[in-house]
Amino acid sequence: MAPLCEIPADRNLMQLVIQNLILNGIKYNHSATPKVSISCSTNEKDITFCIADNGMGINPNHQQRIFEPFHRLHTKAEIAGTGLVYLSTKK
């Protein structure tokens, strides 16, 4: 596995974000072998992280809606959770 890019960010918050993305990639995956991959790339002004999985994905008709707080794409009976993660920068 290639090393990831270094970025100027809060280590704990980045760890929490990446951890949640990995856990969601596994939790919402119904395949026999869940897979999550993480990579990064850079150019002159940007660093781009890509976290991908082989899970159920999001219907293109609903992709914009997932960024609305408290908006669910599935019922609580289908998939538990609120869809929100609270990040605090207080130490």
Buried (B, 14 or more C-beta within 10 A) or exposed (E): EEEEEEEEEEEEEEEBBBEBBBEBBEBBBEEEEBEBEBEBEEEEEEBEBEBEBBBEEEEEEEEEEEEEEEEBEEEEEEEEEEBEEEEEEEE
